[in-house]
Amino acid sequence: MIDTHSHIYDEAYREDFDEMISRARESGVERLVMPGIDSSCHNAMVACADALPYFAYPAIGLHPTEIRENWREELQFVYDHFDDRPWVAIGEIGMDLYWSKEYLQEQIEVFCAQLTLAAEKDLPVIIHAREATEEIFECLRRVAKPLRGSFHAFTGSYETYRRIKAAGDFYVGIGGVVTFKNAHIAQAVERIPLEDILLETDAPYLTPVPYRGKRNESAYVRLVAEKIAAIKGVAFEVVDRVTTENAADLFRFFKK
């Protein structure tokens, strides 16, 4: 399996980092993608990548909830460090109007700038979208360049999935929410082709059942895969194989 969204560099793992990584490997995780957030976590993320070659792959980007007064400096940080190493994606980028709309216009400008960078550098994007669906699609239209990537933590409808596919070469990232009781995303997952699905955890957040409410970790991506298999009525091995192929194709692990 490939966990396509895991913040293993988070301080939540400071006390048991090695054990957490061991549990992930034992669970069947062979690779994981670490999305960037902002300059404050950059060094920790890079250190994880260096400590775990061919296992933990870093991305670079400015997260929408980190766009504040210093957004220009933070965006410049992405440009300044872009050539430091072969990033697997631009992300985590996008828009989030759940917490605040104070920096709405700045979020739009930063998102469009990073989409443009990804298109120019032929890198996938990892898109964070929370209560900003129409704004996200407007930015995708505004950039108007071929884009590929993942809609992280997708919990939308099948109709929204269809809009995503029409907007570019996108996958949807399915995580722990699919295991929650009465989660609407299960209905969409039933209809979304497995060939368009990526596995993810968003660790240490969005912990799947039966560990909901506790710290998430990449080992639990197996629970997500098992739930998807149950929803679709296929073997776990099928979900494992197809989603791994999807992630390998998107992030081009075997071409680097």
C-alpha positions as CSV (number, residue, x, y, z in Angstrom):
1,M,0.0,0.0,0.0
2,I,0.9,3.6,-0.5
3,D,-0.3,6.2,2.1
4,T,-0.5,9.3,-0.2
5,H,-1.0,11.8,2.7
6,S,0.8,11.4,6.0
7,H,2.4,14.0,8.3
8,I,4.9,11.7,9.9
9,Y,7.1,14.6,10.7
10,D,4.5,16.0,13.1
11,E,5.4,16.4,16.8
12,A,2.7,13.9,17.6
13,Y,5.2,11.1,16.8
14,R,8.2,12.5,18.7
15,E,8.1,9.9,21.4
16,D,7.6,6.7,19.3
17,F,8.7,7.7,15.7
18,D,10.6,4.5,15.0
19,E,7.9,2.3,16.4
20,M,5.3,4.1,14.3
21,I,7.3,3.6,11.2
22,S,7.7,-0.1,12.0
23,R,4.0,-0.5,12.5
24,A,3.4,1.1,9.1
25,R,5.8,-1.3,7.3
26,E,4.3,-4.3,9.1
27,S,0.8,-3.2,8.1
28,G,1.9,-3.3,4.4
29,V,2.8,0.3,3.7
30,E,5.7,0.4,1.2
31,R,5.7,4.1,0.6
32,L,4.1,7.3,1.9
33,V,3.9,10.9,0.7
34,M,4.5,13.8,3.1
35,P,2.7,17.0,2.1
36,G,4.3,20.3,3.0
37,I,2.5,22.8,5.2
38,D,4.7,25.9,5.5
39,S,8.3,26.9,6.3
40,S,8.0,26.0,10.0
41,C,7.7,22.3,9.4
42,H,10.0,22.1,6.3
43,N,13.2,21.0,8.1
44,A,11.4,18.3,10.0
45,M,9.8,16.9,6.9
46,V,13.1,16.9,4.9
47,A,14.8,15.2,7.8
48,C,12.2,12.4,7.7
49,A,12.7,12.0,4.0
50,D,16.5,11.8,4.4
51,A,16.1,9.2,7.2
52,L,13.7,7.1,5.2
53,P,14.9,7.0,1.6
54,Y,12.5,5.2,-0.8
55,F,9.9,5.1,1.8
56,A,8.9,8.7,2.8
57,Y,8.6,11.1,-0.1
58,P,8.3,14.9,0.5
59,A,6.2,17.4,-1.3
60,I,6.4,21.2,-1.0
61,G,3.6,23.8,-0.8
62,L,1.8,26.4,1.3
63,H,-1.3,25.1,3.1
64,P,-4.3,27.4,2.9
65,T,-4.8,27.6,6.6
66,E,-1.3,28.9,7.0
67,I,-1.9,31.9,4.7
68,R,-1.7,35.0,7.0
69,E,0.0,38.4,7.0
70,N,3.3,36.9,5.9
71,W,1.8,35.0,3.0
72,R,4.1,36.5,0.5
73,E,7.2,35.4,2.4
74,E,5.8,31.9,2.8
75,L,4.9,31.6,-0.9
76,Q,8.4,32.8,-1.8
77,F,9.8,30.1,0.5
78,V,8.2,27.5,-1.8
79,Y,9.9,29.1,-4.9
80,D,13.2,29.5,-3.1
81,H,13.4,25.8,-2.1
82,F,11.9,24.3,-5.2
83,D,15.2,23.2,-6.6
84,D,16.5,21.8,-3.4
85,R,15.4,18.2,-4.2
86,P,13.1,16.2,-6.5
87,W,9.7,16.8,-4.8
88,V,7.0,14.3,-5.7
89,A,4.2,17.0,-5.7
90,I,3.2,20.6,-5.0
91,G,1.1,20.3,-1.9
92,E,-0.6,20.6,0.4
93,I,-2.3,23.5,-1.4
94,G,-5.9,24.6,-1.9
95,M,-8.5,26.6,-0.1
96,D,-10.1,26.3,3.3
97,L,-13.0,28.6,4.2
98,Y,-14.1,26.6,7.2
99,W,-11.9,28.3,9.7
100,S,-11.8,31.8,8.3
101,K,-12.6,33.8,5.2
102,E,-10.3,36.7,6.3
103,Y,-7.7,35.8,3.7
104,L,-10.0,34.7,1.0
105,Q,-8.4,36.7,-1.8
106,E,-4.9,35.8,-0.6
107,Q,-5.9,32.1,-0.6
108,I,-7.0,32.4,-4.2
109,E,-3.8,34.1,-5.3
110,V,-1.6,31.6,-3.5
111,F,-3.5,28.6,-4.8
112,C,-3.5,29.8,-8.4
113,A,0.3,30.6,-8.2
114,Q,1.1,27.1,-6.9
115,L,-1.2,25.4,-9.5
116,T,0.7,27.3,-12.2
117,L,4.0,26.2,-10.7
118,A,2.9,22.6,-10.8
119,A,1.7,22.8,-14.4
120,E,5.0,24.4,-15.5
121,K,7.1,21.8,-13.6
122,D,4.9,18.9,-14.6
123,L,4.3,17.9,-11.0
124,P,1.0,16.7,-9.4
125,V,-0.8,18.8,-6.9
126,I,-2.2,17.7,-3.6
127,I,-5.4,19.8,-3.1
128,H,-7.0,20.6,0.2
129,A,-10.6,21.7,-0.2
130,R,-12.8,22.5,2.7
131,E,-16.0,24.5,2.3
132,A,-14.5,26.0,-0.8
133,T,-15.7,23.8,-3.7
134,E,-16.8,26.5,-6.1
135,E,-13.7,28.6,-5.3
136,I,-11.5,25.6,-6.0
137,F,-13.0,24.9,-9.4
138,E,-12.8,28.6,-10.3
139,C,-9.1,28.6,-9.6
140,L,-8.7,25.5,-11.7
141,R,-10.5,27.2,-14.6
142,R,-8.5,30.3,-14.1
143,V,-5.1,28.5,-14.4
144,A,-6.4,26.8,-17.5
145,K,-3.3,24.5,-17.9
146,P,-3.2,20.7,-17.8
147,L,-3.1,19.6,-14.2
148,R,-2.9,16.3,-12.4
149,G,-3.1,15.4,-8.8
150,S,-5.1,14.3,-5.8
151,F,-8.1,15.8,-4.1
152,H,-7.1,15.1,-0.5
153,A,-9.6,13.8,2.1
154,F,-12.4,13.7,-0.4
155,T,-15.8,13.5,1.2
156,G,-17.9,14.9,-1.6
157,S,-20.6,13.5,-3.7
158,Y,-20.3,11.4,-6.9
159,E,-21.4,14.4,-8.8
160,T,-18.5,16.4,-7.3
161,Y,-16.2,13.6,-8.3
162,R,-17.4,13.9,-11.9
163,R,-16.6,17.6,-11.8
164,I,-13.1,16.8,-10.5
165,K,-12.5,14.4,-13.3
166,A,-13.6,17.0,-15.9
167,A,-11.2,19.6,-14.4
168,G,-8.0,17.6,-14.9
169,D,-6.3,14.2,-14.5
170,F,-7.2,13.9,-10.8
171,Y,-7.6,11.1,-8.3
172,V,-9.6,11.4,-5.0
173,G,-7.9,10.6,-1.8
174,I,-10.0,8.4,0.5
175,G,-9.1,8.3,4.2
176,G,-10.5,7.4,7.6
177,V,-13.8,9.2,7.2
178,V,-15.0,6.4,5.0
179,T,-15.0,4.1,8.1
180,F,-17.2,6.4,10.1
181,K,-20.8,5.4,10.8
182,N,-23.2,6.8,8.3
183,A,-20.4,8.5,6.4
184,H,-21.9,9.8,3.1
185,I,-18.6,9.3,1.3
186,A,-19.3,5.6,1.4
187,Q,-22.1,6.1,-1.1
188,A,-19.8,7.9,-3.5
189,V,-16.9,5.4,-3.1
190,E,-19.3,2.7,-4.2
191,R,-19.7,4.4,-7.5
192,I,-16.2,5.9,-8.0
193,P,-14.0,3.6,-10.1
194,L,-11.2,2.0,-8.0
195,E,-8.8,3.3,-10.7
196,D,-9.5,6.8,-9.6
197,I,-9.0,6.3,-5.8
198,L,-5.9,6.8,-3.7
199,L,-5.4,5.6,-0.1
200,E,-4.4,8.1,2.6
201,T,-4.5,8.7,6.3
202,D,-3.8,12.4,6.9
203,A,-2.0,11.1,10.0
204,P,-2.1,12.2,12.8
205,Y,-5.6,13.4,11.9
206,L,-8.9,11.8,10.8
207,T,-8.3,8.5,12.5
208,P,-10.4,5.6,11.2
209,V,-12.7,3.4,13.2
210,P,-12.0,1.6,15.6
211,Y,-9.4,4.1,16.7
212,R,-11.4,7.3,16.0
213,G,-10.6,9.9,18.6
214,K,-7.0,8.8,19.0
215,R,-3.8,9.7,17.1
216,N,-3.8,8.5,13.5
217,E,-0.8,6.8,11.9
218,S,0.1,5.4,8.5
219,A,-0.4,1.8,9.6
220,Y,-4.1,2.5,9.7
221,V,-4.3,3.0,6.0
222,R,-4.9,-0.7,5.9
223,L,-8.3,-0.1,7.7
224,V,-9.2,2.4,4.9
225,A,-8.3,-0.2,2.2
226,E,-10.3,-2.9,4.0
227,K,-13.4,-0.6,4.2
228,I,-13.2,0.3,0.5
229,A,-12.9,-3.4,-0.3
230,A,-16.0,-4.1,1.7
231,I,-18.0,-1.2,0.1
232,K,-17.1,-2.4,-3.4
233,G,-17.4,-6.1,-2.7
234,V,-13.9,-6.9,-3.8
235,A,-10.9,-8.5,-2.2
236,F,-8.5,-6.4,-0.1
237,E,-5.7,-7.5,-2.4
238,V,-7.5,-5.9,-5.4
239,V,-7.8,-2.5,-3.6
240,D,-4.2,-2.8,-2.5
241,R,-2.9,-3.5,-6.0
242,V,-5.0,-0.9,-7.9
243,T,-4.5,2.0,-5.5
244,T,-0.8,1.3,-5.3
245,E,-0.6,1.4,-9.1
246,N,-2.6,4.6,-9.1
247,A,-0.3,6.3,-6.6
248,A,2.9,5.0,-8.3
249,D,1.5,6.5,-11.6
250,L,0.6,9.8,-10.2
251,F,3.7,10.4,-8.1
252,R,6.0,8.6,-10.5
253,F,7.9,6.8,-7.8
254,F,9.5,4.4,-10.2
255,K,10.7,7.1,-12.6
256,K,12.8,9.1,-10.2
